[in-house]
């Protein structure tokens, strides 16, 4: 089997105008970034067409280090739908350089179900991440200059909340001290870095409906609090216009193509374990404007990505998914069934069956949102017929949900035809009901957190640190309680313990901190020991990435 990048290089790409024309996107509206990438203005979105398109969410069982393959399934489903004569576009997040050079090596799908040009998408792409990084750190520089220039004045800031970002996994930058040295170097203070996908500006980009809305949200970002406890915002700093200028191009969704030449929109990239985990509303609505079926994904397991997709993205954008697909693999189920990670590639029907508890809990949660659910079994070469049959029987007979096997990794669209036909038939005959959100806008911040922790995760106790309690009271005093909540926690478990596999329940979830994203209009609750700046593994993927004879190697 060829590597992902070898497959990608073997495919003759269409010019981006031809890709646009295939779904009636006006070519004179495509802003070209080379021959095979384009940006699309938000003015192309038509709400009338958006409401007619069928929106399909792809989510998964709880993540494992073995991988689940949501992106491959999402792309494969788009290929399969087009194979059976349906007009489909996939809308995905942009990869972050941190994981690409850290553990993953790439995040553009795999095998014969990829978005292309995969090397560009996995690297600098159209510069969206760099724009967000620059805008975020411009705010930091301007804020530090404000503090320096106004020392000793009544307009001082008691507490600074804003952090710097970098799209690199760098554990050494999590906590830093700035302003050391001469007095002219600034004020000595503690600071730190998050990874770019955790920036509030990333969430703002993904939740904004146009440039005017983005500007409105940027102005509202709370950078800190004055001595009288009133918020100090980007608008107070006087740089709303400057930050909007830095993001004016990044807000436009990116048009690329799949391995079979069909359109794909790639835009925004918040992680689901530390942010809201969905691509931009603009990209999703753009795809829905020009397709009959739009496939999108939400990061990590359904307890993270799907919950935030429904409670944050769909709530904000007034989207109604027609169907939700949950992806499972034999290896992932075995890990959740207690099989040692080193043994999960070996046949183990008993371990697989024990892992069904994790799948069952996710399916139950998804149905609670009013969703019709289909289970997609992402097939690997070592999977046995006995294991496949056991999973099929469990889904159809016990869970009463549709089941299909996906082989798009090795077969492209042909390998996803069964899944595509099941999706079409299910939407035609039994589409999802209107969304039932986990909480209401009127609920208090703590009640929203408690409802997600109890009803989605299965926690029996939710405890709050003294810092979290203080911030809850402060935000309630400011009247900022109507926002949806975004819980940042480990992706490897329903609980806050990354080693608690399966269907963890009756555990304590510890809320360590509460972060106010006033511009993104959501509250981030930090649970357990989750970090907003990842570290690198002992042997990072960067050690295997190189350019040899003019060709990039090591991007998987």
C-alpha positions in Angstrom: 0.0 0.0 0.0 1.3 3.4 -0.9 1.7 6.1 1.7 -0.8 9.0 1.9 1.6 11.4 0.3 2.6 8.9 -2.5 -1.1 8.5 -3.3 -1.6 12.3 -3.2 1.3 12.8 -5.6 -0.1 10.2 -8.0 -3.4 12.1 -8.6 -3.6 14.7 -11.3 -5.3 17.7 -9.8 -8.0 19.8 -11.4 -7.5 23.5 -11.7 -9.5 25.2 -8.9 -11.8 26.9 -11.4 -12.8 23.5 -12.7 -13.5 22.4 -9.2 -15.7 25.5 -8.6 -17.5 25.1 -11.8 -18.5 21.5 -11.0 -20.9 22.8 -8.3 -21.8 26.1 -10.0 -19.5 28.3 -7.8 -18.9 31.5 -9.9 -15.3 31.3 -11.0 -15.0 35.1 -11.1 -15.6 35.0 -7.3 -12.7 32.6 -6.6 -9.6 34.3 -5.1 -6.7 32.1 -6.3 -3.9 30.8 -4.1 -2.0 29.1 -6.8 -3.5 26.6 -9.3 -5.3 24.3 -6.9 -6.5 26.4 -3.9 -9.0 29.3 -3.7 -10.8 31.4 -1.2 -14.5 32.2 -1.5 -16.2 35.4 -0.2 -19.1 35.0 2.3 -21.3 36.9 -0.1 -21.8 33.6 -2.0 -23.8 32.1 0.9 -27.5 32.0 0.2 -29.6 31.2 3.3 -32.5 29.9 1.1 -30.2 27.2 -0.3 -28.6 26.5 3.1 -32.0 25.4 4.5 -32.5 22.9 1.7 -29.2 21.1 2.0 -28.9 18.0 4.2 -26.3 18.5 6.9 -24.5 15.4 8.1 -22.2 15.3 11.2 -19.4 12.8 11.5 -18.3 12.1 15.0 -16.7 9.1 16.8 -16.3 6.9 19.8 -13.9 8.1 22.4 -10.5 8.8 20.8 -7.6 6.4 21.2 -4.0 6.7 20.3 -4.7 4.1 17.6 -6.8 6.6 15.7 -10.4 6.4 14.6 -10.5 8.0 11.2 -13.3 10.6 11.2 -11.7 12.7 8.5 -11.2 9.7 6.2 -14.8 8.7 6.7 -16.1 12.3 6.1 -14.2 12.6 2.9 -15.0 9.0 1.9 -18.7 9.7 2.4 -18.6 12.7 0.2 -16.9 10.6 -2.5 -19.5 7.8 -2.1 -22.4 10.2 -2.3 -21.0 11.7 -5.5 -20.5 8.1 -6.8 -24.2 7.4 -6.5 -25.2 10.6 -8.2 -25.7 12.9 -5.2 -24.2 16.4 -5.1 -22.0 16.4 -1.9 -19.4 18.7 -0.5 -17.2 18.0 2.6 -16.4 20.8 5.0 -13.5 20.2 7.4 -11.1 22.0 9.8 -7.6 23.1 8.8 -4.8 21.0 10.3 -2.6 22.6 13.0 1.2 22.5 12.6 1.5 21.4 16.2 0.1 17.9 15.8 1.4 17.5 12.2 5.0 17.9 13.5 4.2 16.3 16.8 2.3 13.1 16.7 0.0 12.9 13.6 2.1 13.9 10.6 -1.0 15.2 8.8 -4.7 15.6 9.1 -6.1 15.7 5.6 -7.7 12.2 5.5 -5.9 9.1 4.4 -5.3 6.6 1.6 -7.7 7.3 -1.3 -9.9 9.5 0.8 -7.9 12.7 1.1 -8.3 16.4 0.5 -5.7 17.8 -1.9 -3.1 19.3 -2.2 -2.4 17.6 1.1 1.1 19.0 1.6 -0.2 22.6 1.3 -3.2 21.9 3.5 -1.1 20.3 6.2 1.5 23.1 6.2 1.1 26.8 5.7 -2.0 26.5 3.4 -3.5 30.0 2.8 -2.0 31.5 5.9 -5.2 31.5 8.1 -3.4 30.1 11.1 -0.6 32.6 10.7 -3.1 35.4 10.5 -4.7 34.3 13.8 -1.3 33.9 15.5 -0.2 37.3 14.3 -3.5 39.0 15.3 -3.4 37.3 18.7 0.1 38.3 19.4 -0.4 41.9 18.1 -3.0 42.2 20.8 -0.4 41.0 23.4 2.2 43.5 22.2 -0.3 46.4 22.2 -1.6 45.4 25.7 1.9 45.2 27.1 2.7 48.6 25.5 -0.4 50.1 27.1 0.6 48.8 30.5 4.1 50.2 30.1 3.0 53.6 28.8 0.3 54.1 31.5 2.3 53.1 34.6 1.1 54.9 37.7 -2.1 56.2 36.0 -5.6 55.7 37.1 -6.5 53.6 34.0 -4.4 50.7 35.3 -5.3 47.0 34.9 -5.5 44.8 37.9 -5.6 41.4 36.2 -4.4 40.5 32.7 -6.2 37.5 31.1 -4.9 37.6 27.5 -2.2 35.0 26.6 0.0 34.7 23.6 -0.3 31.8 21.1 2.0 29.8 18.8 1.0 27.0 16.4 3.8 24.7 17.7 3.7 22.2 20.5 6.1 23.9 23.0 5.7 22.9 26.6 8.4 25.4 27.7 6.2 28.3 26.8 3.2 27.3 28.9 4.3 29.7 31.7 6.8 32.5 31.1 7.9 35.8 32.5 8.2 38.8 30.2 9.7 42.3 30.6 13.0 41.1 32.2 16.1 43.3 31.8 16.1 47.1 31.5 13.1 49.1 32.5 12.5 50.0 28.8 11.9 46.3 28.1 8.4 46.6 29.6 6.8 45.6 32.9 7.9 42.3 34.5 4.9 40.0 34.7 3.9 36.4 34.3 2.5 35.3 30.9 2.3 32.2 28.8 1.4 30.7 25.4 -1.5 28.5 24.2 -1.5 26.7 20.9 -3.1 28.8 18.1 -6.2 26.6 17.8 -7.0 27.5 21.5 -6.9 31.3 20.7 -10.2 33.1 21.2 -9.6 34.6 17.8 -9.8 31.1 16.3 -13.2 30.6 17.9 -14.3 34.0 16.7 -13.2 33.3 13.1 -15.2 30.0 13.2 -18.4 31.5 14.8 -18.6 34.8 12.8 -21.2 35.2 10.1 -19.3 37.9 8.2 -16.5 40.4 8.5 -18.8 42.9 10.3 -19.7 40.3 12.9 -16.1 39.3 13.3 -15.2 43.0 14.0 -18.1 43.2 16.6 -16.7 40.1 18.3 -13.1 41.2 18.3 -14.1 44.5 19.9 -15.7 42.6 22.8 -12.7 40.5 23.7 -12.0 41.0 27.4 -8.2 41.3 27.9 -8.3 41.9 31.7 -10.0 43.7 34.5 -9.4 47.2 35.9 -9.0 47.8 39.7 -12.8 48.5 39.9 -13.5 45.1 38.3 -14.8 46.5 35.1 -13.7 44.7 31.9 -10.9 46.1 29.7 -11.5 45.1 26.0 -9.8 45.2 22.6 -12.0 48.2 21.8 -10.7 50.0 25.0 -7.2 49.4 23.6 -8.3 51.1 20.4 -7.1 48.4 18.0 -10.4 46.7 16.9 -9.8 47.9 13.3 -6.2 46.8 13.2 -7.0 43.3 14.3 -9.9 43.1 11.8 -7.5 44.1 9.1 -5.2 41.2 10.0 -8.1 38.7 9.7 -9.9 40.1 6.7 -8.5 37.5 4.3 -8.5 34.6 6.8 -12.3 34.8 7.3 -12.9 33.6 3.7 -13.4 29.7 3.4 -10.8 27.8 1.5 -11.8 25.7 -1.6 -9.8 22.6 -2.5 -10.6 19.1 -3.9 -10.7 15.5 -2.9 -8.8 12.6 -4.3 -11.6 12.2 -6.9 -11.8 15.9 -7.8 -14.9 16.8 -5.9 -15.0 20.1 -4.0 -14.0 20.4 -0.3 -14.0 23.4 2.0 -11.3 23.6 4.6 -11.5 26.5 7.1 -10.7 27.1 10.8 -9.2 24.7 13.2 -10.1 24.8 16.9 -9.4 21.6 18.8 -12.3 19.9 20.5 -10.5 19.0 23.7 -9.5 22.7 24.5 -11.9 24.6 22.2 -15.2 24.0 20.4 -13.8 21.6 17.8 -15.7 22.6 14.6 -14.8 24.2 11.3 -16.2 27.6 10.5 -19.9 28.4 10.2 -19.1 30.2 7.0 -17.5 27.1 5.4 -20.4 24.9 6.4 -23.0 27.3 5.1 -20.9 27.8 1.9 -20.9 24.0 1.3 -24.6 23.9 2.0 -25.2 26.6 -0.5 -23.7 24.6 -3.3 -24.6 21.0 -2.4 -27.5 18.8 -1.7 -25.5 17.0 1.0 -22.9 18.6 3.3 -20.7 16.5 5.4 -18.8 18.0 8.3 -17.0 16.6 11.3 -16.4 17.6 14.9 -13.2 16.8 16.7 -12.4 13.8 18.9 -15.2 11.7 20.5 -18.9 12.6 20.5 -18.7 13.8 24.1 -16.5 16.6 23.0 -16.9 17.5 19.3 -20.5 16.5 18.8 -21.7 18.0 22.0 -20.1 21.4 21.1 -21.3 21.1 17.5 -24.9 20.9 18.7 -24.8 23.2 21.7 -22.5 25.9 20.4 -22.2 25.8 16.6 -25.7 24.7 15.6 -27.2 27.0 18.4 -25.3 30.0 17.1 -25.9 29.3 13.4 -29.4 27.9 13.7 -28.3 24.7 11.9 -30.3 21.5 12.0 -28.4 18.3 11.1 -30.3 15.7 9.2 -28.2 12.8 10.5 -25.2 12.0 12.7 -22.7 9.3 11.9 -20.5 7.8 14.7 -17.3 6.2 13.5 -15.9 3.1 15.3 -13.0 0.9 14.7 -12.1 -2.6 15.9 -8.9 -1.3 17.5 -10.6 1.5 19.2 -13.4 -0.8 20.6 -10.8 -3.2 21.9 -8.9 -0.5 23.7 -12.1 0.5 25.4 -12.8 -3.2 26.1 -9.6 -3.4 28.2 -7.3 -4.9 25.6 -3.6 -3.7 25.9 -2.7 -1.2 23.2 0.1 -3.6 22.0 -2.5 -6.3 21.3 -5.3 -4.4 19.7 -4.3 -5.4 16.1 -4.8 -9.1 17.0 -8.2 -10.8 16.7 -10.1 -10.5 20.0 -13.9 -10.7 19.7 -14.4 -10.7 23.5 -12.4 -7.5 23.9 -14.3 -5.9 21.0 -17.6 -6.8 22.6 -16.6 -5.3 26.0 -15.8 -2.1 24.1 -19.3 -1.7 22.9 -20.1 0.0 26.2 -18.3 3.1 25.0 -20.1 3.1 21.6 -23.5 2.5 23.4 -23.0 5.5 25.6 -22.2 7.8 22.7 -25.1 6.6 20.6 -27.5 7.1 23.6 -26.1 10.7 24.0 -26.6 11.4 20.3 -30.2 10.2 20.3 -30.7 12.5 23.3 -30.0 15.4 21.0 -32.8 14.2 18.7 -30.4 12.7 16.2 -30.9 9.8 14.0 -27.7 7.8 14.2 -25.8 5.6 11.8 -22.7 3.6 12.9 -19.8 3.6 10.4 -17.2 0.8 11.0 -13.9 2.2 9.6 -12.3 -1.0 8.3 -8.6 -1.9 8.7 -6.8 -4.7 6.9 -6.4 -6.8 10.0 -10.1 -6.8 11.0 -11.7 -10.2 10.9 -15.1 -11.0 9.5 -16.2 -12.3 12.9 -15.5 -8.9 14.5 -17.3 -7.1 11.7 -20.3 -9.3 12.0 -20.4 -8.9 15.8 -20.4 -5.1 15.5 -23.0 -5.1 12.8 -25.3 -7.4 14.8 -24.9 -5.3 18.0 -25.7 -2.0 16.1 -28.7 -3.3 14.2 -30.2 -5.6 16.8 -29.3 -4.0 20.2 -28.9 -0.3 19.4 -31.5 -0.3 16.5 -29.3 2.0 14.4 -28.0 1.7 10.8 -24.6 0.1 10.2 -22.2 0.3 7.3 -18.6 -0.6 6.6 -16.3 2.1 5.2 -13.4 1.0 3.0 -12.7 4.4 1.4 -9.1 4.4 2.6 -8.2 1.6 0.2 -11.0 2.0 -2.4 -11.9 5.7 -2.5 -15.6 6.4 -3.3 -16.3 2.8 -4.3 -15.5 1.8 -0.7 -18.1 4.2 0.7 -21.1 3.4 -1.6 -22.8 1.3 1.0 -22.4 4.0 3.6 -23.6 6.7 1.2 -26.7 4.7 0.2 -27.5 4.0 3.8 -27.2 7.8 4.6 -29.5 8.8 1.7 -32.1 6.2 2.7 -32.0 7.0 6.3 -32.4 10.8 5.7 -35.2 10.1 3.3 -37.1 7.8 5.6 -36.1 8.8 9.2 -34.3 12.1 9.4 -33.2 13.6 12.7 -35.7 15.5 14.8 -35.2 19.2 15.7 -32.2 19.5 18.0 -32.7 19.1 21.8 -30.0 21.1 23.5 -28.4 20.0 26.7 -29.1 23.3 28.4 -30.9 26.6 27.8 -29.4 30.0 27.4 -31.1 31.1 30.6 -29.4 28.4 32.7 -26.6 29.7 35.0 -23.0 28.9 33.9 -22.6 26.3 36.7 -25.9 24.6 35.8 -24.8 24.4 32.1 -21.6 22.8 33.1 -23.3 20.4 35.5 -25.9 19.4 32.9 -23.1 18.5 30.3 -21.0 16.7 33.0 -23.9 14.7 34.3 -25.9 14.0 31.2 -23.2 13.6 28.6 -20.1 12.5 30.5 -21.8 10.5 33.3 -20.1 12.4 36.2 -21.8 12.0 39.6 -19.9 14.9 41.3 -18.7 18.2 39.8 -16.3 20.1 42.0 -15.0 23.6 41.4 -11.7 25.1 42.5 -11.6 28.3 44.5 -10.4 30.1 41.3 -13.3 28.7 39.3 -15.8 29.7 42.0 -14.5 33.2 42.1 -14.7 33.6 38.4 -18.2 32.2 38.2 -19.4 34.8 40.7 -17.6 37.6 38.8 -19.0 36.6 35.4 -22.5 36.3 36.9 -22.1 39.8 38.4 -21.2 41.1 35.0 -24.3 39.6 33.5 -22.4 37.3 31.2 -24.3 34.1 31.8 -26.3 33.6 28.6 -23.4 32.1 26.6 -23.0 28.4 25.8 -20.3 26.6 27.6 -17.3 24.8 26.2 -15.6 22.2 28.5 -11.9 21.6 27.9 -11.0 18.1 29.0 -9.1 15.0 28.0 -10.2 13.5 24.7 -9.3 9.9 25.8 -12.1 9.4 28.3 -15.6 10.5 29.2 -14.1 11.5 32.5 -11.2 13.9 33.3 -8.8 10.9 33.6 -7.2 10.0 30.3 -6.7 6.4 31.4 -10.4 5.7 32.3 -11.4 3.9 29.0 -14.7 2.4 28.2 -17.9 4.1 29.5 -16.7 5.8 32.7 -19.4 6.9 35.0 -20.0 7.9 38.6 -16.8 9.8 38.7 -15.8 13.3 40.0 -15.1 16.0 37.4 -12.9 18.7 38.7 -13.3 22.2 37.1 -10.0 23.9 37.7 -10.6 27.2 35.9 -13.3 29.2 34.0 -12.2 31.3 30.9 -14.4 34.0 29.6 -14.4 34.2 25.8 -16.6 37.3 25.5 -15.8 37.8 21.8 -16.5 34.2 20.9 -19.5 34.5 23.2 -18.9 31.3 25.1 -17.5 30.2 28.5 -14.6 27.7 28.6 -14.5 25.5 31.7 -11.1 23.8 32.1 -11.6 20.3 33.6 -8.9 18.1 35.1 -5.3 18.5 34.0 -6.0 19.4 30.3 -3.4 21.7 28.8 -4.0 24.5 26.3 -0.4 24.2 25.0 0.5 20.5 24.1 3.9 19.1 24.4 6.0 17.0 22.0 6.4 13.2 22.3 9.8 11.7 22.8 10.1 11.1 19.1 8.2 13.9 17.3 7.0 13.4 13.7 9.2 16.4 12.8 12.1 14.0 12.9 10.7 12.2 9.9 9.6 15.2 7.8 12.0 16.3 5.1 12.3 17.5 1.5 14.1 15.0 -0.8 14.7 15.7 -4.4 12.2 18.4 -4.3 9.5 16.2 -2.7 8.2 16.4 0.8 8.4 13.2 2.8 7.0 12.3 6.3 3.5 13.8 6.0 1.3 10.8 6.5 
